[in-house]
Amino acid sequence: MKAWVHHETGAPDVLRLEERPRPKPGRGEALVRNCAIGLNPVDWKFIEWGHPAWEWPHVPGVDGAGEVEALGEGVQHIARGARVAYHNDLVRPGSFAEYTVVPARALIPLPAALPFAAAATIPCPALTAFQAISKVPLGPGAHVLVTGASGAVGGALLQLARTRGWIVHAVCSASQATRVLRLGAATVTDYHRPPWRAEIQEKTRVQPLQAVFDMVSGAHATSLAPLLTANGHLVCIQDRQEQAPLPAFTTTISLHEVGLNAMHNHADDRQWGNLVAAGAAIAKDIAEGRFDPQIVETATFEALPEALARLKSGPNPGNRVVQI
């Protein structure tokens, strides 16, 4: 098979298109013939960082969509030829290839009408958003803040929050305001304006914020903690809170970290079943026009490194995908 591999860490231009042996699925695994690949920031980050568990040369990529080519021993819940999307463990050989071996329990079934390019946007961005929202037990009418709302995860989170009846105050650049409002935001605040936190405080003066979903960093999330009302929720999607951001016994907020890849080593079959069901529901909503996959670029397989470099340099008002 053809695969994009790297023999060393570095920028996306260290990737080389090479012939590699087609992998075979083991027990509990499936071989997927990739038809589309979802590009994510974690891809270029780990190409730069490397990982001690990797065997070199390494095939990167965590998200893909295609058809099941072969099944390993013990896999009975899915058939050969099934249309699927997946999030693969980043320590395994990944999706930047014509074929990828994936744990069968991670396969998301797809409707026949859903294009593979749209399906490839589901695993990392949409399921990360689903995980983040699932941390917070809020009912309809809750006021929440989403920073980085114009990105792939932020846009997915807006759409999921809208279905829960939440009132979402989005933070993004002014150029993305119209799109973010269409995705489900009630208000938009431009983060380029220095007093934007004061603007949020004024907007939520009567209806305080019950949750903050931050896409920037742990330090940035810490700076937003004072915006929360009593017993609020601070959800950190990039990084985590190493220390409590507020004094004890003040607003007594709850802290949440989100990491989709942790599912591969620490989740049980029931948790995977819930995650796959969420992915299948999103796939159905995309196919029926209720969920926007936010595709901003569809590149060819041969141009994958260049598309990944564009993802790294940004801006990224949505998802970049590669078709094989």
C-alpha positions in Angstrom: 0.0 0.0 0.0 1.0 3.7 -0.3 1.4 5.5 2.9 2.7 8.8 4.1 5.5 8.1 6.7 8.1 10.0 8.6 11.5 8.7 9.6 12.2 11.6 12.0 10.3 14.3 13.8 9.7 17.7 12.2 7.3 19.8 10.2 4.8 18.3 7.8 7.4 18.4 5.0 9.3 15.4 6.7 6.5 13.2 5.4 7.4 10.8 2.5 5.1 8.8 0.3 6.3 5.3 0.4 5.3 1.7 -0.4 4.6 -0.1 2.9 3.4 -3.6 3.7 -0.4 -3.8 3.9 -1.2 -4.5 7.6 -3.3 -7.4 8.8 -6.0 -7.1 11.5 -5.5 -9.1 14.7 -8.0 -10.2 17.2 -10.7 -7.6 17.8 -9.4 -5.5 14.9 -10.5 -4.5 11.4 -8.6 -3.5 8.3 -10.2 -0.3 6.8 -9.6 0.7 3.2 -9.4 4.5 3.6 -11.4 6.6 1.3 -11.0 9.9 3.2 -8.7 11.2 6.0 -9.5 13.8 8.5 -6.7 16.2 9.3 -6.3 17.4 12.9 -3.9 19.6 14.9 -2.8 16.5 16.9 -1.4 15.1 13.7 1.1 17.8 13.0 1.9 18.2 16.7 2.9 14.6 17.1 4.8 14.6 13.8 6.9 17.3 15.5 7.0 15.8 19.0 7.2 12.0 18.2 6.1 9.4 20.7 8.2 6.8 22.6 5.8 4.0 21.7 6.2 4.5 17.9 8.0 2.1 15.6 10.0 3.9 12.9 9.2 4.8 10.2 5.8 5.9 11.5 2.5 6.3 9.7 0.7 9.2 11.4 -3.0 10.2 11.4 -5.8 9.5 13.8 -9.0 10.0 11.7 -10.3 8.2 8.7 -13.3 6.9 6.8 -13.7 4.1 4.3 -14.8 0.5 3.9 -14.0 -2.6 6.0 -11.6 -4.7 4.0 -10.9 -7.5 6.5 -11.8 -8.6 10.0 -9.7 -10.1 12.7 -10.7 -13.0 15.0 -13.6 -12.4 17.2 -15.2 -9.5 15.3 -18.9 -10.2 14.7 -20.7 -6.9 15.1 -19.6 -5.5 11.7 -19.3 -7.0 8.3 -16.8 -6.7 5.4 -17.7 -3.9 3.1 -19.3 -1.9 5.9 -18.9 1.9 5.5 -17.2 3.3 8.6 -15.3 6.2 10.2 -12.9 5.9 13.0 -10.6 7.6 15.5 -7.4 5.5 15.9 -5.0 5.5 18.8 -2.2 7.9 18.0 0.5 5.5 19.2 -0.6 3.0 16.4 0.2 3.2 12.7 -2.4 5.8 11.5 -4.7 6.9 8.8 -2.3 8.6 6.4 -2.3 5.4 4.3 -4.5 3.5 1.9 -5.2 0.9 4.6 -5.3 1.2 8.4 -5.9 -1.4 11.2 -8.3 -0.1 13.7 -9.8 -1.6 16.9 -13.2 -2.9 15.8 -15.0 -1.3 18.7 -13.9 2.1 17.5 -15.7 1.8 14.1 -18.6 4.3 13.5 -21.2 2.9 11.1 -22.1 5.4 8.3 -25.3 5.9 6.3 -25.1 5.0 2.6 -25.8 8.6 1.6 -23.0 10.2 3.6 -19.8 11.1 1.6 -16.6 9.8 3.1 -15.1 13.2 3.1 -17.9 14.4 5.4 -17.6 11.3 7.5 -13.9 11.9 8.1 -14.7 15.1 10.0 -16.6 13.2 12.7 -14.2 11.4 14.9 -11.7 13.8 16.4 -13.5 17.2 16.1 -17.2 16.1 16.6 -16.5 13.4 19.2 -14.2 15.7 21.2 -17.1 18.2 21.3 -19.5 15.4 22.3 -17.1 14.4 25.1 -16.8 18.0 26.3 -20.6 18.6 26.4 -21.2 15.2 28.1 -19.1 16.4 31.1 -21.7 19.1 31.9 -25.2 18.2 33.3 -27.1 21.3 32.2 -30.7 21.6 31.0 -32.3 23.7 28.3 -31.8 27.5 28.8 -28.3 27.2 30.4 -25.9 30.0 29.4 -22.5 28.8 28.4 -19.3 30.4 26.9 -17.3 28.8 24.0 -13.9 30.2 23.1 -12.3 29.2 19.8 -15.9 28.9 18.5 -15.0 29.1 14.9 -12.7 26.1 14.8 -13.6 22.5 14.0 -14.2 21.4 17.6 -15.9 24.8 18.5 -18.2 24.6 15.5 -19.2 21.0 16.4 -19.8 22.0 20.0 -22.0 24.9 19.0 -24.2 22.6 17.0 -24.5 20.0 19.8 -25.2 22.7 22.3 -28.0 24.0 20.2 -29.7 20.6 20.2 -29.6 20.8 24.0 -31.3 24.2 24.1 -28.3 26.0 25.6 -27.7 29.7 25.1 -24.2 29.9 23.8 -22.0 33.0 23.9 -19.3 32.4 21.3 -15.8 34.0 21.3 -14.1 34.2 17.9 -12.8 36.7 15.3 -15.3 39.1 13.9 -14.8 37.7 10.4 -16.4 34.4 11.5 -19.4 35.9 13.4 -22.0 35.2 10.7 -21.0 31.5 10.4 -20.8 31.0 14.1 -24.3 32.5 14.6 -25.6 30.1 11.9 -24.0 27.1 13.7 -25.9 27.9 17.0 -24.4 30.8 18.9 -26.7 33.3 20.5 -24.1 36.0 20.7 -20.6 36.5 19.3 -17.8 38.5 20.9 -14.6 39.4 19.0 -11.5 38.3 21.0 -9.4 40.9 19.2 -11.2 43.6 21.3 -9.2 44.0 24.5 -12.2 44.4 26.8 -14.0 41.2 25.5 -14.1 39.6 28.9 -15.9 42.7 30.3 -18.3 42.4 27.3 -19.1 38.8 28.3 -19.7 39.8 31.9 -22.2 42.4 30.7 -24.0 40.0 28.4 -24.4 37.5 31.1 -25.1 39.9 34.0 -28.7 38.8 34.3 -28.2 35.1 33.3 -24.8 34.1 34.6 -22.6 31.6 32.9 -23.0 28.0 34.1 -20.2 26.5 31.9 -17.1 27.7 30.0 -15.7 25.5 27.2 -12.2 26.7 26.4 -10.2 25.7 23.3 -7.1 27.8 23.9 -5.0 26.6 26.8 -5.0 25.7 30.5 -3.8 29.2 31.3 -6.5 30.8 29.2 -9.1 28.7 30.8 -7.9 29.7 34.2 -8.4 33.4 33.2 -12.0 32.6 32.4 -12.9 30.9 35.7 -14.1 34.2 37.4 -16.8 34.5 34.8 -18.6 31.4 36.1 -21.5 31.4 38.6 -21.6 29.2 41.7 -21.2 25.4 40.9 -20.3 26.2 37.3 -18.2 24.0 35.0 -14.8 24.9 33.5 -14.1 22.5 30.6 -10.6 22.6 29.2 -10.3 21.1 25.7 -6.6 22.1 25.1 -4.4 21.3 28.0 -5.8 20.9 31.6 -6.0 22.6 35.0 -2.9 21.7 37.0 -4.1 23.9 40.0 -7.4 25.1 41.1 -8.0 28.5 39.4 -10.0 30.0 42.2 -9.8 30.0 46.1 -11.4 27.1 47.9 -15.1 27.5 49.0 -15.8 30.4 46.7 -17.8 29.6 43.6 -16.9 25.8 44.0 -16.7 25.3 40.3 -16.0 21.8 38.7 -12.9 21.3 36.5 -13.0 19.0 33.5 -10.3 17.9 31.0 -11.1 16.3 27.6 -8.9 13.8 25.8 -10.4 11.6 23.1 -7.3 9.5 22.7 -7.5 8.4 26.4 -10.4 6.3 25.4 -8.1 3.8 23.7 -6.2 2.9 26.9 -8.8 3.5 29.6 -12.4 3.2 28.3 -14.4 0.0 28.5 -16.7 -1.5 25.8 -19.7 0.2 27.2 -18.1 3.7 27.0 -16.9 2.9 23.5 -20.5 1.8 22.6 -21.8 5.2 23.8 -19.1 7.1 21.9 -19.7 5.2 18.6 -23.5 5.7 19.0 -22.9 9.4 19.3 -20.7 9.4 16.2 -23.4 7.4 14.3 -26.1 9.9 15.3 -23.9 12.8 14.1 -23.3 10.9 10.8 -27.0 10.5 10.3 -27.5 14.2 11.1 -24.9 15.2 8.5 -26.5 13.0 5.9 -29.9 14.5 6.5 -28.7 18.1 6.6 -29.0 18.8 10.3 -25.3 19.0 11.1 -22.6 21.0 9.2 -19.3 19.0 8.8 -17.6 22.4 8.2 -15.3 21.3 5.4 -13.1 24.2 4.3 -10.7 22.1 2.1 -10.7 18.8 0.4 -7.1 17.9 -0.8 -5.8 14.9 -2.8 -3.8 12.1 -1.1 -0.7 13.2 -3.0 -1.0 16.7 -1.5 -1.5 15.6 2.1 1.6 17.2 3.5 0.8 20.6 2.0 -2.8 20.4 3.4 -1.4 19.5 6.8 1.0 22.5 6.6 -2.0 24.8 5.9 -3.8 23.3 8.9 -0.8 24.1 11.0 -0.4 27.7 9.8 -4.2 28.4 9.9 -6.6 30.0 10.1 -8.9 27.0 10.2 -12.6 27.9 10.2 -13.6 24.2 10.0 -12.2 20.9 8.8 -9.6 20.0 6.3 -9.9 16.5 4.7 -8.0 14.4 2.2 -9.6 12.1 -0.3 -8.0 8.9 -1.6 
